[in-house]
Amino acid sequence: MTRTRLRDFIITFDKWIFAVADYCHEEGIRSILRYVPDPQGSRGAHEKFRKMDFDDAFNFMKSTRPEWVRDVHIVPWDSVKEILSPEKRLPFLVKDNKKVRDIVNTLKKGVAPEKMGVTGSLLAGLQNSSSDIDFIVYGKSWFKARDIIADAKKVKSCITEISDEMWKEIYNKRRPEISFEEFLIHELRKGNRGMVDGTYFDLLYVRDWEDIAPCIRGTDVGFKTIEARVTNADFSFDSPAIYKIDHPEISYVLSYTHTYAGQALPGEVIEARGMVEVVGDMKRLVVGTSREPRGEWIRSLTLLRN
């Protein structure tokens, strides 16, 4: 059976290119439209494509395939012509792209090649000179990769820390509901971003196949702000990020906002605001109920108080 998972790309028979949005694909592939053919587009060599931002993608889909539009885009399996897998694309990029090769050569001392991949415009073959590198490491190997990147930043290498100007650019792009100072304190600890030969890259987490669990839908019951101690953060860099917590009402916090991935460690007290969902006989708090969530956040109170 054909399978797909977070950060894979799919191409439809219309040549529309979608980024897979999560692991739940019972009714079709949950994804977001990223590129469409366009003679006036700026991406691609032989055939031109136009990159779609979030709002443009939803407007386009509402006018062309409204039946595919939910909270994301649900692409029927029989409309899929091809699946692009990050781990299968990587060997070709290593040959042609020095910056990707530098990341791979840095990581391979502790991460198996089959646990690495590249997504984003590089996966689709539609990158340009200003494209970032969205680098994937699968499963528990991600944490080893992060440690290797941290060590590489401490010595003279092609991997360097992000400049202050780039941090401000990232903050302004994400527009989180925390101050820049709080944002930077959290981000510097995460260690999942860097520069390679002057190009920004993200170290992205994707689950191994054996870690993918059945999806559970919840029912919204209203917004809430909580404080709680994190008891498990094994999937805190996933999408959604998951934090199990010790709280009298809420069992765990989910974040669909990349800004709040890896925001807290086990044992730390967090403050979180989001939508409470009822799932069976338990409740969870969902942060990131819109593209740019206003009035929703996760902050590590333990980190900020130290």
C-alpha positions as CSV (number, residue, x, y, z in Angstrom):
1,M,0.0,0.0,0.0
2,T,1.2,3.5,-0.9
3,R,2.1,5.5,2.2
4,T,2.9,9.1,2.8
5,R,3.8,11.2,5.9
6,L,4.5,14.7,7.1
7,R,6.7,16.8,4.8
8,D,6.5,14.5,1.8
9,F,5.2,16.2,-1.3
10,I,2.5,14.9,-3.7
11,I,1.9,15.9,-7.3
12,T,-1.6,15.6,-8.8
13,F,-2.5,14.9,-12.4
14,D,-3.1,18.7,-12.7
15,K,0.7,19.1,-11.8
16,W,-0.3,20.8,-8.6
17,I,2.3,20.2,-5.9
18,F,1.2,19.8,-2.3
19,A,3.2,19.5,1.0
20,V,1.8,16.8,3.2
21,A,0.6,18.5,6.4
22,D,0.4,15.6,8.9
23,Y,0.1,11.8,9.3
24,C,-3.8,11.5,9.1
25,H,-5.0,10.4,5.7
26,E,-8.2,8.4,6.2
27,E,-10.3,10.4,3.7
28,G,-7.4,11.6,1.5
29,I,-4.0,13.1,1.9
30,R,-4.1,16.1,4.3
31,S,-1.8,18.7,2.7
32,I,-1.3,22.3,1.7
33,L,-1.0,23.5,-1.9
34,R,2.5,24.9,-2.5
35,Y,3.1,25.2,-6.3
36,V,1.0,25.4,-9.5
37,P,2.0,25.5,-13.1
38,D,2.2,29.1,-14.4
39,P,3.9,30.4,-17.6
40,Q,4.7,33.6,-15.7
41,G,5.9,31.8,-12.6
42,S,9.4,32.3,-11.2
43,R,10.2,28.7,-10.2
44,G,11.4,25.8,-12.4
45,A,13.6,25.5,-15.5
46,H,11.8,23.6,-18.2
47,E,8.3,24.3,-16.9
48,K,7.4,27.3,-14.8
49,F,5.6,27.1,-11.5
50,R,4.2,29.7,-9.1
51,K,4.8,29.4,-5.4
52,M,1.6,29.8,-3.3
53,D,1.5,31.4,0.1
54,F,-1.0,30.2,2.6
55,D,-3.9,32.5,1.8
56,D,-3.3,32.3,-2.0
57,A,-3.4,28.5,-1.8
58,F,-6.7,28.5,0.0
59,N,-8.3,31.0,-2.3
60,F,-7.1,29.0,-5.3
61,M,-8.4,25.8,-3.9
62,K,-11.8,27.3,-3.0
63,S,-12.2,28.4,-6.6
64,T,-11.0,25.2,-8.3
65,R,-11.6,22.3,-5.9
66,P,-13.8,23.6,-3.1
67,E,-14.6,20.0,-2.1
68,W,-11.0,19.5,-1.2
69,V,-10.9,22.4,1.3
70,R,-11.2,21.7,5.0
71,D,-8.8,23.1,7.7
72,V,-6.1,21.9,5.2
73,H,-6.5,20.5,1.6
74,I,-7.7,16.9,1.4
75,V,-6.3,15.4,-1.9
76,P,-8.1,12.2,-2.9
77,W,-5.7,9.3,-3.4
78,D,-6.9,8.7,-6.9
79,S,-5.8,12.3,-7.9
80,V,-2.2,11.6,-6.9
81,K,0.2,11.1,-9.7
82,E,3.4,11.0,-7.8
83,I,4.7,11.1,-4.2
84,L,8.0,12.9,-3.6
85,S,9.9,11.4,-0.6
86,P,12.6,13.5,1.1
87,E,14.8,10.6,1.9
88,K,14.8,9.4,-1.8
89,R,15.5,12.8,-3.1
90,L,18.5,13.4,-0.9
91,P,21.2,11.3,-2.7
92,F,20.6,13.4,-5.9
93,L,20.8,16.7,-4.0
94,V,24.1,15.6,-2.3
95,K,25.6,15.3,-5.8
96,D,24.4,18.6,-7.1
97,N,24.1,20.9,-4.0
98,K,27.2,21.7,-2.0
99,K,25.3,23.1,1.0
100,V,23.2,20.1,1.3
101,R,26.3,17.9,0.9
102,D,28.0,19.9,3.7
103,I,25.0,19.2,6.1
104,V,25.0,15.5,5.2
105,N,28.8,15.2,5.7
106,T,28.5,16.9,9.1
107,L,25.7,14.6,10.2
108,K,26.8,11.3,8.8
109,K,29.3,10.7,11.7
110,G,26.3,10.0,13.9
111,V,23.2,9.7,11.7
112,A,22.5,7.0,9.1
113,P,21.9,8.3,5.6
114,E,18.4,6.7,5.4
115,K,17.4,8.8,8.4
116,M,18.0,12.0,6.4
117,G,16.0,13.9,3.8
118,V,15.2,17.3,2.3
119,T,11.8,18.9,1.8
120,G,10.5,22.3,0.7
121,S,11.5,23.7,-2.7
122,L,14.5,21.5,-3.0
123,L,12.3,18.4,-2.8
124,A,10.2,19.7,-5.6
125,G,13.2,20.8,-7.7
126,L,11.9,24.4,-7.6
127,Q,14.5,26.2,-5.5
128,N,16.0,29.5,-6.4
129,S,19.1,31.3,-5.2
130,S,17.4,32.6,-2.0
131,S,15.8,29.3,-1.0
132,D,16.4,28.0,2.6
133,I,17.2,24.4,3.2
134,D,14.5,22.4,5.0
135,F,16.5,19.4,6.2
136,I,14.7,16.4,7.7
137,V,16.0,13.8,10.2
138,Y,13.6,11.0,11.0
139,G,12.7,9.7,14.5
140,K,15.1,9.6,17.4
141,S,18.1,10.2,15.1
142,W,16.9,13.9,15.1
143,F,18.2,14.5,18.6
144,K,21.6,13.1,17.7
145,A,21.6,15.3,14.6
146,R,20.8,18.4,16.7
147,D,23.7,17.6,19.0
148,I,26.1,17.3,16.1
149,I,24.9,20.6,14.7
150,A,25.5,22.2,18.1
151,D,29.0,20.9,18.2
152,A,29.8,22.0,14.6
153,K,28.8,25.6,15.5
154,K,31.4,25.7,18.3
155,V,34.3,25.0,15.9
156,K,35.4,26.5,12.6
157,S,33.1,24.8,10.1
158,C,30.6,25.4,7.4
159,I,27.8,25.3,10.0
160,T,27.4,28.6,11.9
161,E,24.9,30.2,14.3
162,I,22.2,32.5,12.9
163,S,22.9,36.2,12.9
164,D,20.8,38.7,15.0
165,E,19.4,40.1,11.8
166,M,18.2,36.6,10.6
167,W,16.6,35.9,14.1
168,K,14.6,39.2,13.8
169,E,13.6,38.2,10.2
170,I,12.4,34.8,11.5
171,Y,10.5,36.4,14.4
172,N,8.8,39.0,12.1
173,K,7.8,36.3,9.7
174,R,6.2,34.1,12.4
175,R,4.7,36.9,14.4
176,P,4.3,34.9,17.7
177,E,2.4,36.1,20.7
178,I,5.6,36.4,22.8
179,S,8.2,39.2,22.8
180,F,11.3,38.9,20.6
181,E,13.5,38.5,23.8
182,E,11.4,35.5,24.9
183,F,11.4,34.1,21.4
184,L,15.1,34.3,21.2
185,I,15.7,32.7,24.6
186,H,13.6,29.7,23.6
187,E,15.0,29.4,20.1
188,L,18.7,29.5,21.1
189,R,18.2,26.6,23.4
190,K,16.4,24.5,20.7
191,G,19.4,24.2,18.4
192,N,17.4,23.3,15.4
193,R,18.3,26.2,13.2
194,G,21.6,27.3,11.7
195,M,23.4,28.6,8.7
196,V,25.4,26.6,6.1
197,D,27.8,28.6,4.0
198,G,25.5,31.6,4.5
199,T,22.2,29.9,3.8
200,Y,19.6,29.4,6.5
201,F,18.5,25.9,7.3
202,D,16.0,24.2,9.6
203,L,16.5,20.8,11.2
204,L,13.0,19.3,10.9
205,Y,11.7,16.3,12.8
206,V,9.5,13.7,11.2
207,R,8.4,10.4,12.8
208,D,9.7,7.0,11.8
209,W,7.0,4.9,10.3
210,E,6.8,2.7,13.4
211,D,6.1,5.8,15.6
212,I,3.0,6.9,13.6
213,A,-0.1,6.3,15.7
214,P,-3.8,6.4,14.7
215,C,-5.2,10.0,14.6
216,I,-7.7,11.1,17.1
217,R,-10.3,13.9,16.5
218,G,-11.5,16.2,19.2
219,T,-14.4,18.5,19.9
220,D,-13.7,22.2,20.7
221,V,-15.1,23.5,24.0
222,G,-13.4,26.9,24.4
223,F,-10.1,28.8,25.0
224,K,-8.1,28.4,28.2
225,T,-4.8,29.4,29.8
226,I,-3.0,26.9,31.9
227,E,0.2,26.3,33.9
228,A,1.5,22.8,34.1
229,R,4.6,20.7,34.5
230,V,5.8,18.8,31.4
231,T,6.2,15.1,32.0
232,N,7.2,14.0,28.5
233,A,8.4,15.9,25.4
234,D,9.6,13.0,23.1
235,F,7.5,14.4,20.2
236,S,7.9,18.1,21.0
237,F,9.6,18.8,17.7
238,D,7.0,17.0,15.7
239,S,4.0,18.6,13.9
240,P,1.9,18.9,15.9
241,A,4.4,19.2,18.8
242,I,3.2,17.1,21.8
243,Y,3.8,17.9,25.4
244,K,2.4,15.5,28.1
245,I,1.7,17.4,31.2
246,D,0.7,17.0,34.9
247,H,-2.5,19.0,35.2
248,P,-5.8,18.2,36.9
249,E,-7.9,18.8,33.7
250,I,-5.7,18.7,30.6
251,S,-3.7,15.6,29.6
252,Y,-1.4,17.1,27.0
253,V,-0.7,20.2,24.9
254,L,-0.5,20.1,21.1
255,S,1.1,22.8,19.0
256,Y,0.5,23.2,15.3
257,T,2.7,26.3,15.3
258,H,6.3,25.6,14.4
259,T,7.4,28.5,16.7
260,Y,6.3,26.5,19.7
261,A,8.0,23.2,18.7
262,G,10.6,22.2,21.3
263,Q,9.5,25.0,23.5
264,A,9.9,23.1,26.8
265,L,11.8,20.2,28.4
266,P,10.5,17.5,30.7
267,G,10.3,18.8,34.3
268,E,9.7,22.4,33.2
269,V,6.6,24.4,34.0
270,I,4.9,25.9,31.0
271,E,2.2,28.5,30.5
272,A,0.0,27.7,27.5
273,R,-3.1,29.2,26.0
274,G,-5.1,27.6,23.3
275,M,-8.4,25.8,22.5
276,V,-9.5,23.0,24.8
277,E,-10.6,19.8,22.9
278,V,-12.5,16.9,24.4
279,V,-11.2,13.5,23.1
280,G,-13.1,10.6,24.5
281,D,-12.8,10.9,28.3
282,M,-9.8,13.3,28.3
283,K,-9.0,16.9,27.3
284,R,-6.1,18.4,25.5
285,L,-5.1,22.0,24.8
286,V,-4.4,22.9,21.1
287,V,-2.2,25.8,20.3
288,G,-2.2,27.1,16.8
289,T,-5.8,27.0,15.7
290,S,-5.1,29.4,12.8
291,R,-2.2,30.2,10.5
292,E,-1.0,33.1,12.6
293,P,-2.5,32.3,16.0
294,R,-3.5,35.4,17.9
295,G,-3.8,35.1,21.7
296,E,-2.3,31.5,21.7
297,W,1.2,30.6,23.0
298,I,3.5,28.3,24.9
299,R,6.3,29.6,27.1
300,S,8.6,27.8,29.5
301,L,8.3,29.6,32.7
302,T,11.1,27.6,34.1
303,L,13.5,28.8,31.3
304,L,12.4,32.4,31.6
305,R,12.9,32.5,35.4
306,N,16.4,31.1,35.2
